[in-house]
Amino acid sequence: MATEPLRVGGRWMYLYRAVDKAGNTLDFTLPE
């Protein structure tokens, strides 16, 4: 799983990227 800091609307969030068993990329963000 990769994690990248990302600034959205003046707020810092973390973008998480993972790959499931079928090879699909899953992206989701969590607030700091």
Biopython code that builds the backbone (N, CA, C, O; Angstrom):
import numpy as np
from Bio.PDB.StructureBuilder import StructureBuilder

atoms = [
    (1, "MET", "N", (0.846, -1.168, 0.000)),
    (1, "MET", "CA", (0.000, 0.000, 0.000)),
    (1, "MET", "C", (0.895, 1.236, 0.000)),
    (1, "MET", "O", (1.845, 1.317, 0.779)),
    (2, "ALA", "N", (0.600, 2.181, -0.856)),
    (2, "ALA", "CA", (1.359, 3.427, -0.934)),
    (2, "ALA", "C", (0.563, 4.545, -0.270)),
    (2, "ALA", "O", (-0.667, 4.554, -0.323)),
    (3, "THR", "N", (1.259, 5.478, 0.348)),
    (3, "THR", "CA", (0.629, 6.622, 1.005)),
    (3, "THR", "C", (1.273, 7.901, 0.502)),
    (3, "THR", "O", (2.498, 8.002, 0.435)),
    (4, "GLU", "N", (0.444, 8.882, 0.148)),
    (4, "GLU", "CA", (0.957, 10.169, -0.317)),
    (4, "GLU", "C", (0.192, 11.288, 0.372)),
    (4, "GLU", "O", (-1.036, 11.236, 0.445)),
    (5, "PRO", "N", (0.904, 12.316, 0.887)),
    (5, "PRO", "CA", (0.185, 13.489, 1.395)),
    (5, "PRO", "C", (-0.398, 14.273, 0.224)),
    (5, "PRO", "O", (0.225, 14.367, -0.834)),
    (6, "LEU", "N", (-1.572, 14.827, 0.407)),
    (6, "LEU", "CA", (-2.285, 15.508, -0.671)),
    (6, "LEU", "C", (-3.029, 16.692, -0.072)),
    (6, "LEU", "O", (-3.703, 16.546, 0.948)),
    (7, "ARG", "N", (-2.916, 17.861, -0.690)),
    (7, "ARG", "CA", (-3.611, 19.044, -0.177)),
    (7, "ARG", "C", (-4.894, 19.238, -0.979)),
    (7, "ARG", "O", (-4.854, 19.387, -2.200)),
    (8, "VAL", "N", (-6.036, 19.234, -0.283)),
    (8, "VAL", "CA", (-7.338, 19.375, -0.930)),
    (8, "VAL", "C", (-8.097, 20.501, -0.234)),
    (8, "VAL", "O", (-8.382, 20.414, 0.960)),
    (9, "GLY", "N", (-8.422, 21.549, -0.971)),
    (9, "GLY", "CA", (-9.191, 22.653, -0.404)),
    (9, "GLY", "C", (-8.543, 23.286, 0.811)),
    (9, "GLY", "O", (-9.241, 23.699, 1.738)),
    (10, "GLY", "N", (-7.222, 23.371, 0.825)),
    (10, "GLY", "CA", (-6.509, 23.966, 1.940)),
    (10, "GLY", "C", (-6.283, 23.030, 3.111)),
    (10, "GLY", "O", (-5.690, 23.437, 4.110)),
    (11, "ARG", "N", (-6.740, 21.785, 3.020)),
    (11, "ARG", "CA", (-6.564, 20.808, 4.095)),
    (11, "ARG", "C", (-5.672, 19.681, 3.610)),
    (11, "ARG", "O", (-5.765, 19.251, 2.461)),
    (12, "TRP", "N", (-4.815, 19.210, 4.488)),
    (12, "TRP", "CA", (-3.953, 18.080, 4.146)),
    (12, "TRP", "C", (-4.710, 16.784, 4.368)),
    (12, "TRP", "O", (-5.358, 16.597, 5.398)),
    (13, "MET", "N", (-4.622, 15.888, 3.386)),
    (13, "MET", "CA", (-5.227, 14.568, 3.487)),
    (13, "MET", "C", (-4.185, 13.560, 3.037)),
    (13, "MET", "O", (-3.195, 13.921, 2.400)),
    (14, "TYR", "N", (-4.403, 12.328, 3.360)),
    (14, "TYR", "CA", (-3.510, 11.263, 2.913)),
    (14, "TYR", "C", (-4.229, 10.408, 1.888)),
    (14, "TYR", "O", (-5.336, 9.925, 2.123)),
    (15, "LEU", "N", (-3.576, 10.231, 0.744)),
    (15, "LEU", "CA", (-4.104, 9.374, -0.316)),
    (15, "LEU", "C", (-3.480, 7.995, -0.150)),
    (15, "LEU", "O", (-2.259, 7.846, -0.172)),
    (16, "TYR", "N", (-4.324, 7.000, 0.013)),
    (16, "TYR", "CA", (-3.874, 5.612, 0.133)),
    (16, "TYR", "C", (-4.197, 4.888, -1.159)),
    (16, "TYR", "O", (-5.301, 5.019, -1.689)),
    (17, "ARG", "N", (-3.253, 4.135, -1.662)),
    (17, "ARG", "CA", (-3.442, 3.394, -2.907)),
    (17, "ARG", "C", (-3.035, 1.949, -2.667)),
    (17, "ARG", "O", (-1.940, 1.674, -2.177)),
    (18, "ALA", "N", (-3.918, 1.035, -3.014)),
    (18, "ALA", "CA", (-3.646, -0.384, -2.838)),
    (18, "ALA", "C", (-4.148, -1.132, -4.066)),
    (18, "ALA", "O", (-4.939, -0.602, -4.846)),
    (19, "VAL", "N", (-3.686, -2.353, -4.230)),
    (19, "VAL", "CA", (-4.116, -3.208, -5.340)),
    (19, "VAL", "C", (-4.743, -4.461, -4.744)),
    (19, "VAL", "O", (-4.135, -5.129, -3.907)),
    (20, "ASP", "N", (-5.966, -4.779, -5.180)),
    (20, "ASP", "CA", (-6.633, -5.972, -4.650)),
    (20, "ASP", "C", (-6.182, -7.221, -5.402)),
    (20, "ASP", "O", (-5.362, -7.141, -6.316)),
    (21, "LYS", "N", (-6.719, -8.365, -5.015)),
    (21, "LYS", "CA", (-6.295, -9.649, -5.599)),
    (21, "LYS", "C", (-6.570, -9.743, -7.094)),
    (21, "LYS", "O", (-5.869, -10.455, -7.812)),
    (22, "ALA", "N", (-7.598, -9.020, -7.568)),
    (22, "ALA", "CA", (-7.946, -9.048, -8.988)),
    (22, "ALA", "C", (-7.099, -8.072, -9.805)),
    (22, "ALA", "O", (-7.234, -8.007, -11.027)),
    (23, "GLY", "N", (-6.223, -7.309, -9.131)),
    (23, "GLY", "CA", (-5.371, -6.359, -9.830)),
    (23, "GLY", "C", (-5.983, -4.979, -9.985)),
    (23, "GLY", "O", (-5.425, -4.126, -10.675)),
    (24, "ASN", "N", (-7.133, -4.750, -9.345)),
    (24, "ASN", "CA", (-7.770, -3.440, -9.403)),
    (24, "ASN", "C", (-7.097, -2.485, -8.420)),
    (24, "ASN", "O", (-6.744, -2.877, -7.308)),
    (25, "THR", "N", (-6.923, -1.238, -8.834)),
    (25, "THR", "CA", (-6.332, -0.227, -7.958)),
    (25, "THR", "C", (-7.434, 0.410, -7.127)),
    (25, "THR", "O", (-8.455, 0.849, -7.658)),
    (26, "LEU", "N", (-7.217, 0.457, -5.824)),
    (26, "LEU", "CA", (-8.173, 1.063, -4.904)),
    (26, "LEU", "C", (-7.548, 2.334, -4.346)),
    (26, "LEU", "O", (-6.464, 2.288, -3.764)),
    (27, "ASP", "N", (-8.220, 3.467, -4.518)),
    (27, "ASP", "CA", (-7.745, 4.746, -3.992)),
    (27, "ASP", "C", (-8.753, 5.250, -2.968)),
    (27, "ASP", "O", (-9.961, 5.196, -3.199)),
    (28, "PHE", "N", (-8.258, 5.738, -1.843)),
    (28, "PHE", "CA", (-9.135, 6.381, -0.876)),
    (28, "PHE", "C", (-8.326, 7.392, -0.084)),
    (28, "PHE", "O", (-7.105, 7.280, 0.027)),
    (29, "THR", "N", (-9.025, 8.389, 0.470)),
    (29, "THR", "CA", (-8.354, 9.444, 1.225)),
    (29, "THR", "C", (-8.857, 9.455, 2.656)),
    (29, "THR", "O", (-10.004, 9.106, 2.934)),
    (30, "LEU", "N", (-7.975, 9.864, 3.559)),
    (30, "LEU", "CA", (-8.321, 10.036, 4.966)),
    (30, "LEU", "C", (-7.824, 11.401, 5.404)),
    (30, "LEU", "O", (-6.709, 11.792, 5.059)),
    (31, "PRO", "N", (-8.642, 12.140, 6.166)),
    (31, "PRO", "CA", (-8.176, 13.437, 6.664)),
    (31, "PRO", "C", (-7.053, 13.256, 7.666)),
    (31, "PRO", "O", (-6.946, 12.217, 8.317)),
    (32, "GLU", "N", (-6.226, 14.269, 7.782)),
    (32, "GLU", "CA", (-5.098, 14.216, 8.714)),
    (32, "GLU", "C", (-5.587, 14.237, 10.144)),
    (32, "GLU", "O", (-4.781, 14.200, 11.073)),
]
sb = StructureBuilder()
sb.init_structure("model")
sb.init_model(0)
sb.init_chain("A")
sb.init_seg("    ")
for serial, (resi, resn, name, xyz) in enumerate(atoms, 1):
    if name == "N":
        sb.init_residue(resn, " ", resi, " ")
    sb.init_atom(name, np.array(xyz, "f"), 0.0, 1.0, " ", f" {name:<3s}", serial, name[0])
structure = sb.get_structure()
